[in-house]
Amino acid sequence: MHHFSNHKSRTSVAAPRPRIFILGAGGRLGMALVREWRNTFSDYEIVGLGRQEIDFENPENALQAMKAFELKEGEVIVNCGAITDVDRCEREPSLATTVNAVTPTLLAYLASESGVRFIQLSTDYVFDGTLERPYRETDRPEPVNHYGVSKYAGEKGVLAASEYHVVVRVSWVFGPDRPSFIDQIIRRALNSTEAAAIADKISSPTYTYDLACWLSLFLKEESPGGIYHLCNSDHCSWRDYGAYALQSAAALGIPLLTTVVAPLKLVEMKNFLAKRPVQTALDTTKFSVLLGEPLRSWKEAVDEYVRCFIAG
Ligand SMILES: NC(=O)c1ccc[n+]([C@@H]2O[C@H](COP(=O)([O-])OP(=O)(O)OC[C@H]3O[C@@H](n4cnc5c(N)ncnc54)[C@H](OP(=O)(O)O)[C@@H]3O)[C@@H](O)[C@H]2O)c1
């Protein structure tokens, strides 16, 4: 009895945990963040919000929906919501601007009024891809398609709302929550003796589990705002990436019909509506200095993904 009353008084005075809102919680990265952070952080309440709760297509409604949560100082919003289909953005530029830029900007202003940090996910596609070395945060964005234009506008809007907000550019995201290139090429090699991928487009794959770990650094109030590039280290072509994934799967005994990936050229991709930047590897030095250690390579991350989610 004594024990019970103690317990009661403790819970009744306990302060509510600060909330971390994850927008776009139904997507590849959003789902991973919700799951991993719920497993990792008992001192935060992780609130995943999908399109049903906050629809970015109507900025005013999205703002009202977010206001209803009565944000409190010290809480955090992480925006993984976006139209990520590059060709759809080209066909529907006005919608892309609304979803990828206008609504995130409005929400970022709401956040800054409430003392809440806003973390905006962005993309390597803000760059034109002509540089012959990995892109740094100080390199000038020059998007070549409307997806990139809309995401760059979102970055500028979010950072204008507060210098405490964070823009995190990622590239070639893969993970267990939504199939991506790596799953497609392994599925292909399970059913066919031929596989092919673009050999002259370069970037850096990014594993959602690693992102969940790295992004948590920005939940600390003392961590700085600004732009960060975040992806697994080293870079590769789609073809290298695909071939490595197939070798990794074959080494684990997955019965593939081929591990050879024939080279395709970007210019041969006649079904691509939007122009794609060619070389958009991201330099992650700024973030690894903040973290205090190097980021693990994409090959290690691919091995782990294949072992845990494809062979397992
Ligand atoms: N995937 C990549 O390779 C990649 C590369 C570079 C940067 N990024 C960036 O990383 C972030 C996360 O991407 P991801 O890979 O997780 O993409 P994703 O799987 O496409 O997730 C995006 C989420 O946003 C949602 N969304 C789309 N329109 C919306 C709207 N009007 N209102 C509310 N939600 C909406 C989508 O819902 P539906 O599924 O219902 O459409 C989806 O759940 C994005 O900012 C993206 O630009 C991704």
The ligand as a MOL file (V3000), in Angstrom:
LIG
                    3D

  0  0  0     0  0            999 V3000
M  V30 BEGIN CTAB
M  V30 COUNTS 48 52 0 0 0
M  V30 BEGIN ATOM
M  V30 1 N 14.9530 8.8500 -51.1470 0
M  V30 2 C 16.1070 9.4150 -51.5030 0
M  V30 3 O 16.9460 8.7870 -52.1470 0
M  V30 4 C 16.4060 10.8290 -51.0900 0
M  V30 5 C 17.5390 11.4380 -51.6460 0
M  V30 6 C 17.8470 12.7290 -51.2640 0
M  V30 7 C 17.0450 13.3840 -50.3620 0
M  V30 8 N 15.9410 12.7950 -49.8480 0 CHG=1
M  V30 9 C 15.1070 13.5640 -48.9050 0
M  V30 10 O 14.9460 12.8190 -47.7110 0
M  V30 11 C 13.6670 13.0680 -47.1510 0
M  V30 12 C 12.9700 11.7420 -46.8620 0
M  V30 13 O 12.7850 11.0440 -48.0750 0
M  V30 14 P 12.3070 9.5310 -48.1340 0
M  V30 15 O 13.3510 8.7700 -48.8320 0
M  V30 16 O 11.8390 9.0730 -46.7970 0 CHG=-1
M  V30 17 O 11.0840 9.7060 -49.1470 0
M  V30 18 P 9.6360 9.0710 -49.1640 0
M  V30 19 O 9.6900 7.6330 -48.7650 0
M  V30 20 O 9.0610 9.4550 -50.4870 0
M  V30 21 O 8.8850 9.8490 -47.9840 0
M  V30 22 C 8.3270 11.1180 -48.1490 0
M  V30 23 C 7.0450 11.1570 -47.3240 0
M  V30 24 O 6.4140 12.4220 -47.5470 0
M  V30 25 C 5.0420 12.1860 -47.7180 0
M  V30 26 N 4.3280 13.2130 -48.4400 0
M  V30 27 C 4.3010 13.4390 -49.7790 0
M  V30 28 N 3.4440 14.4310 -50.0540 0
M  V30 29 C 2.9030 14.8140 -48.8690 0
M  V30 30 C 1.9300 15.7640 -48.5180 0
M  V30 31 N 1.3000 16.5070 -49.4170 0
M  V30 32 N 1.6100 15.8950 -47.2100 0
M  V30 33 C 2.1890 15.1370 -46.2770 0
M  V30 34 N 3.1140 14.2050 -46.5500 0
M  V30 35 C 3.4620 14.0520 -47.8410 0
M  V30 36 C 4.9820 10.8720 -48.4780 0
M  V30 37 O 3.6960 10.3200 -48.3540 0
M  V30 38 P 3.1500 9.3560 -49.5210 0
M  V30 39 O 3.9910 8.1380 -49.4560 0
M  V30 40 O 1.7310 9.1570 -49.1200 0
M  V30 41 O 3.3170 10.1160 -50.8070 0
M  V30 42 C 6.0550 10.0620 -47.7500 0
M  V30 43 O 5.5180 9.4360 -46.5980 0
M  V30 44 C 12.9510 13.9920 -48.1340 0
M  V30 45 O 13.1060 15.3080 -47.7020 0
M  V30 46 C 13.7140 13.8160 -49.4230 0
M  V30 47 O 13.6490 14.9790 -50.2230 0
M  V30 48 C 15.6020 11.5100 -50.1910 0
M  V30 END ATOM
M  V30 BEGIN BOND
M  V30 1 1 1 2
M  V30 2 2 2 3
M  V30 3 1 2 4
M  V30 4 1 4 5
M  V30 5 2 4 48
M  V30 6 2 5 6
M  V30 7 1 6 7
M  V30 8 2 7 8
M  V30 9 1 8 9
M  V30 10 1 8 48
M  V30 11 1 9 10
M  V30 12 1 9 46
M  V30 13 1 10 11
M  V30 14 1 11 12
M  V30 15 1 11 44
M  V30 16 1 12 13
M  V30 17 1 13 14
M  V30 18 2 14 15
M  V30 19 1 14 16
M  V30 20 1 14 17
M  V30 21 1 17 18
M  V30 22 2 18 19
M  V30 23 1 18 20
M  V30 24 1 18 21
M  V30 25 1 21 22
M  V30 26 1 22 23
M  V30 27 1 23 24
M  V30 28 1 23 42
M  V30 29 1 24 25
M  V30 30 1 25 26
M  V30 31 1 25 36
M  V30 32 1 26 27
M  V30 33 1 26 35
M  V30 34 2 27 28
M  V30 35 1 28 29
M  V30 36 1 29 30
M  V30 37 2 29 35
M  V30 38 1 30 31
M  V30 39 2 30 32
M  V30 40 1 32 33
M  V30 41 2 33 34
M  V30 42 1 34 35
M  V30 43 1 36 37
M  V30 44 1 36 42
M  V30 45 1 37 38
M  V30 46 2 38 39
M  V30 47 1 38 40
M  V30 48 1 38 41
M  V30 49 1 42 43
M  V30 50 1 44 45
M  V30 51 1 44 46
M  V30 52 1 46 47
M  V30 END BOND
M  V30 END CTAB
M  END
